[in-house]
Amino acid sequence: MTHFCVDENSIRVDLFKPSGKWYTTISVKMNFTNPSIHNSLQEAIKEKYPTNYEGMTAVCLNPFHKFSHPVMLTVK
């Protein structure tokens, strides 16, 4: 498994504007034990960036989760 940062729980998340244009790449720390990979990613983004990226599309190709698979979701 590859990681974005030195911290093994940190993962790379690419963020896109509602228009589909790439905006930025961030690093967040996921909760490995949360049963829902989507909820875990939402919580990780909201914990580190509470209001900055609402409405954007988040894409994570290598989430750190026990049910790991690429995830794309809208940040709430």
Secondary structure, 3 states (H helix, E strand, C coil): CCCCCCCCCEEEEEEECCCCCEEEEEEEECCCCCCCHHHHHHHHHHHHCCCCCCCCEEEECCCCCCCCCCEEEECC
